[in-house]
Amino acid sequence: MENPKIAFLASSGKQAVSAKSSLEKIYESTHVDNADVIIVLGGDGMMLNTLRQYINRPVKVFGMNRGTIGFLMNEFSKDNLLNRINLATLVTLHPLRMRVEKNNGEIEEAIAINEVSLIRQTSQTAKIKITIDNTVRMKELLCDGILVSTPAGSTAYNLSAHGPIVPLGAGILAMTPISAFRPRRWRGALLEHGATIKIEALDIQKRPVNVSADATEVRDIKSVIITEDRSIDLNILYDPDHNLDERVLKEQFSP
């Protein structure tokens, strides 16, 4: 990719907008629909939104942090941008696909790059049943919720819920309970990335549950089926000395 066609996208934050303006004065750019590489300026939310927006295009994304945490982003610099792109390491991620059956029988689908999470809708604890590859693994779990995370999302909501950090090449998904009440000591499970996961909400009239695929929420659900969609490639570029594998490793040893 000697002379990639690049386009710049920025979040609404002042830092990101200013960075976009500065970079467009230095580097020749094209419309985002014609780009080989999209330069994303902002935080992790902007990166995820861009990946979702262009999920059906074979485009690479190079993020630079002009937001807050920026776990998925490279460090920001105006210098040597094209050289950084040519030297970058490519990381290909696959999202989760959820298929939801609502209490009224309606079916909805959505894609998640980080995680699919189920959360109780009221003060009543959620009661759920877990089936993996057509085998019931837990007949009844009382909890505030549960989530299934991709490796890329394992340092986000999953980590906050005390789930494990998953290296990108591990080929596994993390299933993590949120405030499990019964069985009290259950800490979750690591699943093969090809697993078909079905989670059913029990006692749905008294204990309603919603489900979210990243920011897409569906309320009053009966069940959700979660699979990894390997037909979708999300291609992210990282500086060789600051790639996502290294960040995941560092997170596991941070205080």
N, C-alpha and C positions, 0 to 999 in steps of 0.2 A: 504494500500500500504506500508507494513512493509519494504520490501527490493526491492524497484523499480529498474529496470534496467535503467540506465541513460546514455545519450550521450551528448556530448558538441558540440555546434556550435558557431562559432565566426565570426563577421564581419571582414573586412580587416584592421580595425583600430589597431594601435599599442597596445592600452590599452586592447582591446578585445582579440587579439592574445596572449598577455602576460598572461592575466587572464586564458585563456583556457589551456595554457601550465602548469601553476601553479596548476590548479584544477585537471588536468589529472594525476599529480604526487601524489595527495592526495587521490583521489577517483577512485575506479574501474569503468570503463566505457565500453560501448559496441558500436557497430556500430549503427548509427542513425536509420537504418531500423529495428533494433531489440529492440529499447528502449521503455520503458513505459513512460518515461519523457525525453523531450529534454530540456537541459539547454542552453538557448540562451544568448550569451554575445555580447553586442553592444548597439544600440539605437532602437528607435521605427521602423526605416526602416528595421532593421534586424529582429525584431519581426514579422512585417507584411510579409516580404519575407518568413520567416519560416512557418508561418500559411498558406500562399498560397501554398508553396511547398508541405506541408504534409496535405493538406485540405481533402484528401480522406482517411486519416488514423486516427484511434481512439487513438491518442496520446495526452498526456498533455504536455503543454509547460510552463516552469518556466524561466522567463527572469531576467537577472541581468544587471543593467545599466553600460556599459562600452562605452557609446556613448556620446550624447550631452544632449538633453532634457530628454529622457527616461520616458515619461509619462506612457507608458504601461509596464514599467519594475519595478522589485523590486530593492532594494538597493544591491550593490555588497558587498559580504563578502565571504571569504574562509571558514569560520567556520560553523560547524553544518549544512552542506548543506542537508544531508539526513533527519535530524530532521525537518528542515524548510519545506521540501517537504511534509513530513507526516502531518505536522500541517497546511499546506496551505489551503486557501479557494479557492474553484473551481468556476470560472466564465465562463459560456458558452455563447458565442456570435454567432449570425447568420449573415452571410454576405448578401449583396445586389447582385442580379443578374440583369445585363442589357442586353437587346436584342436590337440591333441597326440595323435600316435600313438605308443604305447609299444612296446617291443621285443616284447612278448607279443601285440601286436595290439589291445590295449584303447585306447579313445578317451576323452580327457578334455578338458574346456573350462574356461576361467577368464577373468576380466576383470582388466585391469591399468590403473590410472589413471596410474602413473608409467612403468613399463617392463616389457617381457618380456626376461628374461635367460637365456642358456644358459651353463652352467658345467661344466667337466670334473669328474668324480666321483672320479678317482683321481690318482695322480702322473703318469699319462700325459697328454700334451697332447691336447686335443680336435682331431678332424679333421672339418670340416664343409663342406657344399656350400650355396651361396646361389642361390636362384632368385627373380627379381622379375617378377611378371606373366607367368609361364610361360616366361620367358627365363632361362637359366642365366647368371648374372653372375660367379660364382666357382666353379670346379670343385672347388677344394680350398683350405681355409684351416686352417692349424695355429695354434692359439691356446689360451689358458686359457678363453676364452669369447667371447660376443658378446651385445650387447643392442640392442633396438629401443625407443626412448624417445618418449613424447609430448612436446609443447612444455612442458607443466607439469612433467614429470619430467626435463627436460633439465638442470636444475640440481641433480639428486640424484645417483644412481649414475652416470649418463651423464657428468656433469661430473668426477666422481672418476676415471673411466676416460679422461679427456682428450678427451671428446666435445664438440661445439659446443653453446652455449646457443642455443635456438631461441625467437624471439619467438612469442607466442601466436597472432597472426593470420597467421603465415607459411604455414600449410597444408602443413606438411612434418613428416616424422618423421626422427629421427636414428638411424642404424645405426652402432654404435661397437664395434670389436673390443676385447677385453680381453687385453692382453699378446700381440699377434700375433707369431708366430714366422716363418711363411712364408705369404704374402709379407710380409717384415719391415717394409716401409715403408708398408703399406696402413693408412690412418688412418680408414677408414670411408666412409660415404656419407650424403647427404641425399636423402630419398625423398618423392614426392608422398604426401599423407595418404591418398589413395584406393588406394595400391598394395597388392597382395596379395603378401606375403612368405612364402616357404617356406624353411626352414632344415632341412637333413638332417644327421644325425649319421652319419659314415662310420666303418667299422671298429668297430662298436658293442660287440663282445665284448671287444676289447682296450682301447678308449677310450670307456667309458660316459660319457654326458652327462645332466645334469638340466636342467630348465627351470623358471623361476619367473615367475609373473605377480604382481608386487608380492610379497606374502607367501605366495602359494599355490604350492607346489613339487610338481613331478612328476619322479620319478626314472626312469632307464633308458629314455630316449626314443629313438625312431627318427627322428621328424620333428615339426616344429611349423609350422603356418600361422598367420600374424599379419595381422590386418586392423583398421582403425579402425571401431568400431561407432558410426555416426552416428545410430542409432536411440535411443541413450541420451544424454540431456542431463544434465550435472552442473552445477548452478547455484550459483555461489559469489559472495557479496557482499563487496566491498572498499571501504574508505574511499576517496573520490575522490583524495586526496593521497597514497595509499599503496597503489595498486592493483598487480595482479600484473604487468602490462606494465611498469610502472616498476621493479619489483623485478628483472625479467629484464634490463632495460637496465642497471641499476646493477651487476648481477653481472658483466656483460661488461667493466666498467671498474674493478672492484675489484682491489686489489693481491693 
